[in-house]
């Protein structure tokens, strides 16, 4: 038996092979781990973004929470309450009785702090009392002798020994009592006081409704306010009215009687007229309360069957008239109602103690729970709307209110909403204003619409140019020229979009506005001239075409394009004078009725198209160029022309890549920020017109996020806009991948 002896050289060779295999296996394993970890981290990062956005967004869809804080025993309970309230810190509660006595209580110690009694003239009694608008802690006392006393409640904040002390203060806003009814007592008083003006409406002993207006003017010498009085009789007013109301702007007086609302125009005290008579009848139900919502633009009417209706003024052929806008039902019968100071939230309390918190515009039922509140009386929100003061069973109850985002709901974000002052339901985005009683309008529909509109016009400009350029570069262009053209177009992608937006807003937009006829002519003549030039070139004799190298034949189009561009702008003024009376913008606006904005969708489409073209071109060109040569060569060998081979073989095989290129470009256009930020008017409108602008989700986030208060509804809705943008991009990319895979499977057998 022969023994095999290994040679030293072969042993060394085997060791080298083993070491190489080991190193290669190690590198393969390291690469596998690295790619796996990297891909997993990308996936985890996407999930973290997704769930963080949900974490920020979720609170806007949560309801409110109301919990009892404390209750204090009331004094002077033998007299009914006019209204209750608290200071801004919810540390001092107060109750104003109809006879003018005010009692203050501490919600911290549950002790009585002080009592204020109005200094009535000798021999007089309080016959009527009224509170001004909810945001003002003011009230008036109508006396038996026809006088009226106007009082105000304030809270003085001091810090003795670095300890915060809140001291209630009651002052008489008018030094002397005003005589508004010389003929006797005042009944059913309603008033408001603002901007040096006081307006009182009341009934006299005979039941006649009277109006008194006091205009104050400060004496420059004595610095005292001198009041000038104007009196009027309100003709044909109902004798028995439920809870008369007056708007804080002293424009309207509202009386409720016999299932009707009488709305009087009281701007001119000497010429009062009935503005509107509103039928508020509800079958098998009677009116229990009538109140003004915050801002005094809406009237809330509650019925004993648990229905609450909202009315506000809407433009009509007969002027601005009140109209029923929405209705809340399935609510317990109303015993008391309280309005927030600045928002459109209101609370209702049933005789059984069921407390419900509602918001009118979003039509949300934010809270509904039954509490132990026997014999409920009046109630009121605290100034910051984070507390609710309720009188019940000779006690004053303080409830803590957490109601951060009442104005946001799914319907308010995505459906038309009828806002106060608007003629009809609309999609509106208007997040801020200078008014305290402004209601944020946070519809995302105009932003989503603007995003899709900007992307559509960009794709209309970019896709034909990018795909056609990719086809020619990959299939017809010589390698020498392709090696120059392809990198040149791809390097355009490195151009900052802020530069494109800057040029579009400051150079392109005015240029298009000044030469609009020329731009339209250019868009028509340019493709026609290119096709005509190509046809003429094809008809030239072969020996003529051979004189120009194939690599430079494309340059023949350059003078054609330059000439057509020059011609279009040269004849633009003449066309404008001939067809549009010298002013195209005025013709579009006045004659066609189309709004024309200088920074419009046409400008955005061109500018953003230039940003998207490199993305689409690069991916599509690679897909077409990568089609195996044996497919096209086989087609040509079977007698097909270049065009037939391109359309029936090459493009079909490359269709997955071309579709992916288009979807990648669309994703880029949807998420673009700086171009639409600088090249549009950023107006949140929903019009497809090419001559009007838009506001996109991305641009809106960039503009408003720095000025939004952290944790506010505005802040969280902006995060919701980011989430919608995230979903848009994810959706388009997913569709692109699914379609690409199906096209690939379908044409992979070619």
Secondary structure, DSSP 8 states (H G I E B T S, - for coil): -------HHHHHHHHHHHHHHHHHHHHHHHHHHHHHHHHHHHHHHHHHHHHHHHHHHGGGGS--EEEEEEEEE-S-TTS-EEEEEE-TTS-EEEEEETTS-EEEEETTT--EEEEE-----TT--EEEEEE--TTS-EEEEEETTSEEEEEEEEEEEEEETTEEEEEEEEEESSSS-EES-TTS--EEEEEEEETTEEEEEEE-TT--EEEEEEEEEE-TTT--EEEEEEEEE-TT--SS-EEEEE-TTS-EEEEEETTEEEEEE-SSTTS-EEEEEEE--BTTB-EEEEEE-TTS-EEEEEETTS-EEEEEEEEETTEEEEEEEEEE-S----SEEEE-SSSSEEEEE-TT-EEEEEETTTTEEEEEEE---TTEEEEEE-TTSSEEEEEETTEEEEEEEE-S-TT--HHHHHS-B--TT-SS-B--EE---S-TT---EE-SHHHHHHHHHHHHHHHHHHHHHHHHHHHIIIIIS-HHHHHHHHHHHHHGGGS-HHHHHHHIIIIIHHHHHHTHHHHHHHHHHHHHHHHHHHHHHHHS-HHHHHTS-GGGGGGHHHHHHHHHHHHHHHHHHHHHHHHHTT-HHHIIIIIS-----SS-HHHHHHHHHHHHHHHHHHHHHHHHHTS-HHHHHHHHHTT--HHHHIIIIIHHHHHHHHHHHHHHHHHHHHH--HHHHHHS---------TTS----HHHHHHHHGGGS-TTSHHHHHHHHHHHHHHHHHHHHHHHHHHHHHHHHHHHTT-
